[in-house]
């Protein structure tokens, strides 16, 4: 026989030492001033080095002048056209997958395929 109980364990009480440490931490946090507290600003001293960068010896990059074209950066690619006579047409197997058809037998096979 199974007996179900709905008892919850009581929360454990914190020791006096833990409570005292927490209170000290809260006081230290409240004593701190920020840029947003009552117009006082906190200044944090920082050390800044002036770094100078130079190119290591033997790593000089050669200057390659660009082609002076009037309007276009690259040449326009010619569009490709099929000029042969072996291809009968273009068939669609699945969704927008275009497949070239070279014989009537391929066309019939493609037409009989399941969709």
PADRENLUM-270066 format. One record per atom (N, C-alpha, C): x, z, y; residue in one letter. Coordinates in steps of 0.001 Angstrom, whole numbers, padded with zeros to 6 digits, always signed. Layout:
// residues N
XZYa...
END
This chain:
// residues 115
+000835+000000-001169x+000000+000000+000000x+000889+000000+001244x+000567-000904+002187x+001365-001028+003407x+000651-000300+004533x+001399+000509+005228x+000841+001242+006363x+001552+000742+007622x+000762+000299+008567x+001316-000181+009830x+001218+000922+010862x+002265+001070+011617x+002215+002063+012681x+002584+001385+013995x+002063+001895+015048x+002286+001312+016359x+003053+002302+017220x+004045+002932+016677x+004794+003937+017421x+005993+003283+018093x+006195+003640+019324x+007345+003146+020060x+008321+004292+020245x+009584+003970+020191x+010578+005016+020406x+010642+005344+021892x+010890+006584+022170x+010948+007030+023555x+012266+006569+024170x+012246+006179+025451x+013502+005774+026080x+014458+006960+026179x+015718+006682+025931x+016709+007747+025973x+017001+008117+027418x+017149+009413+027663x+017450+009881+029007x+018935+009710+029262x+019259+009310+030496x+020648+009102+030856x+021301+010444+031153x+022570+010532+030831x+023279+011794+031059x+023554+011969+032548x+023855+013201+032915x+024112+013515+034323x+025351+012771+034820x+026327+012591+033946x+027559+011905+034330x+027266+010446+034696x+026438+009768+033888x+026095+008371+034138x+025303+008248+035436x+024371+009170+035659x+023565+009158+036883x+024456+009385+038099x+025402+010300+038005x+026317+010592+039115x+027192+009383+039429x+027697+008706+038398x+028509+007501+038615x+027689+006406+039294x+026439+006272+038895x+025573+005270+039500x+025323+005586+040974x+025098+006856+041291x+024876+007256+042683x+026120+006985+043535x+027302+007274+042985x+028542+006997+043715x+028702+005498+043964x+028353+004705+042965x+028460+003256+043114x+027496+002760+044199x+026261+003298+044210x+025294+002909+045229x+025790+003265+046636x+026370+004451+046792x+026890+004866+048092x+028018+003956+048544x+028904+003580+047620x+030011+002703+048000x+029494+001317+048407x+028458+000857+047753x+027870-000438+048112x+027226-000360+049491x+026528+000731+049774x+025841+000882+051055x+026817+001038+052211x+028028+001525+051957x+029015+001707+053014x+029675+000395+053420x+029645-000563+052541x+030294-001838+052849x+029529-002573+053938x+030278-003242+054807x+029635-004041+055849x+029877-005516+055547x+028924-006303+055915x+029015-007740+055689x+028840-008464+057004x+028896-009764+056981x+028689-010556+058194x+027254-010439+058695x+026342-010004+057845x+024940-009940+058211x+024483-008535+058604x+025361-007538+058494x+024913-006171+058750x+025221-005744+060181x+024199-005605+060992x+024226-005042+062342x+025307-005650+063237x+025548-006923+063112x+026464-007604+064008x+027937-007345+063739x+028276-006516+062770x+029683-006263+062457x+030187-007336+061514x+031408-007772+061737x+031991-008772+060870x+033142-008178+060087x+033225-008567+058865x+034317-008128+058014x+035348-009254+057984x+036565-008925+058268x+037607-009942+058227x+038442-009730+056974x+038658-010799+056279x+039441-010739+055055x+040765-011450+055327x+041871-010722+055236x+043141-011371+055512x+043490-012369+054406x+043908-013547+054814x+044296-014569+053850x+045646-015142+054243x+046394-015497+053248x+047683-016130+053489x+047529-017609+053197x+047823-018423+054191x+047715-019857+054006x+049099-020478+054107x+049426-021274+053132x+050680-022004+053162x+050418-023386+053728x+051368-023855+054465x+051285-025237+054911x+051983-026073+053852x+051199-026895+053196x+051742-027712+052127x+052004-029113+052654x+053141-029626+052296x+053440-030997+052674x+053583-031812+051392x+052877-032930+051353x+052905-033778+050187x+053727-035020+050496x+054505-035424+049532x+055276-036651+049700x+055290-037399+048367x+055601-038670+048455x+055635-039500+047263x+056952-039246+046535x+056903-038985+045239x+058143-038780+044500x+058986-040056+044494x+060285-039924+044373x+061126-041124+044377x+060832-042005+043168x+060782-043309+043383x+060507-044255+042306x+059039-044519+042091x+058171-043969+042935x+056729-044167+042761x+056102-044879+043952x+056827-045659+044623x+056262-046372+045758x+055319-047458+045244x+054144-047552+045819x+053157-048534+045399x+053371-049821+046183x+053485-050951+045495x+053652-052208+046225x+052361-052590+046933x+052492-053286+048029x+051339-053707+048814x+050965-055120+048410x+049741-055295+047894x+049241-056603+047515x+048192-057017+048544x+048479-058033+049360x+047496-058434+050372x+046279-059080+049708x+045103-058835+050254x+043884-059386+049679x+043655-060804+050176x+042827-061550+049422x+042495-062921+049772x+041589-062901+050988x+041883-063717+051952x+041101-063744+053181x+039941-064720+053004x+038827-064243+052463x+037645-065079+052315x+036678-064733+053430x+035885-065713+053846x+035030-065502+055011x+033886-064520+054739x+033129-064752+053660x+031936-063930+053464x+031876-063254+052100x+032450-063856+051075x+032279-063346+049721x+033573-062733+049209x+033437-061657+048468x+034606-061025+047876x+035035-061724+046594x+034073-062229+045846x+034388-062910+044591x+033679-064254+044570x+034136-065119+043713x+033511-066428+043588x+032235-066307+042766x+031264-067172+043057x+030004-067158+042340x+030196-067790+040972x+029680-067144+039922x+029804-067652+038565x+028722-068701+038329x+029120-069804+037728x+028152-070856+037417x+027246-070381+036289x+025948-070735+036378x+025020-070343+035325x+025249-071227+034106x+025076-070653+032928x+025326-071365+031689x+024031-071996+031178x+024118-073238+030754x+022974-073954+030207x+023359-074505+028848x+022389-074522+027898x+022637-075105+026579x+022399-076605+026688x+023420-077382+026364x+023306-078836+026489x+023330-079537+025143x+023380-078765+024044x+023446-079366+022719x+022085-079792+022214x+022076-080376+021017x+020816-080841+020454x+020507-080202+019096x+021309-079230+018649x+021084-078600+017347x+020040-077490+017418x+019902-076828+018556x+018955-075724+018670x+017566-076278+018961x+016573-075841+018153x+015198-076303+018330x+014508-075499+019426x+014710-074169+019394x+014047-073324+020370x+014528-071891+020276x+013789-071019+020935x+014132-069594+020958x+012945-068817+020413x+013202-067940+019444x+012149-067120+018855x+012350-065664+019213x+011266-064874+019081x+011340-063452+019369x+011075-062683+018093x+012052-061897+017646x+011879-061123+016417x+011212-059788+016706x+011804-058981+017554x+011290-057635+017810x+011356-057361+019299x+010244-057051+019869x+010126-056777+021305x+010701-057946+022087x+011774-057768+022835x+012293-058865+023651x+013631-059375+023121x+013820-059318+021812x+015058-059779+021204x+014967-061291+020980x+015624-062059+021840x+015583-063514+021741x+016591-063982+020700x+016120-064865+019783x+016960-065378+018706x+016892-066898+018720x+018052-067568+018707x+018006-069035+018682x+017557-069548+017304x+016785-070636+017314x+016302-071242+016077x+016925-072627+015957x+017597-072869+014812x+018312-074124+014623x+017640-075056+013613x+016703-074558+012834x+016049-075430+011860x+014587-075009+011705x+013790-075907+011111x+012375-075602+010902x+012208-074481+009879x+013124-074418+008930x+013068-073366+007920x+013227-071981+008559x+014155-071855+009506x+014329-070577+010227x+013077-070231+011019x+012458-071240+011626x+011244-071004+012408x+010124-070481+011509x+009964-071082+010304x+008921-070623+009367x+009219-069207+008858x+010503-068924+008562x+010877-067586+008107x+010562-066537+009176x+010866-066884+010389x+010626-065939+011482x+009141-065727+011728x+008348-066776+011556x+006910-066666+011742x+006267-065834+010642x+006850-065834+009445x+006272-065086+008315x+006750-063638+008256x+007683-063264+009086x+008194-061882+009048x+007135-060908+009526x+007183-059695+008967x+006228-058657+009361x+006484-058218+010790x+005457-057794+011409x+005595-057305+012794x+005388-055824+012796x
END
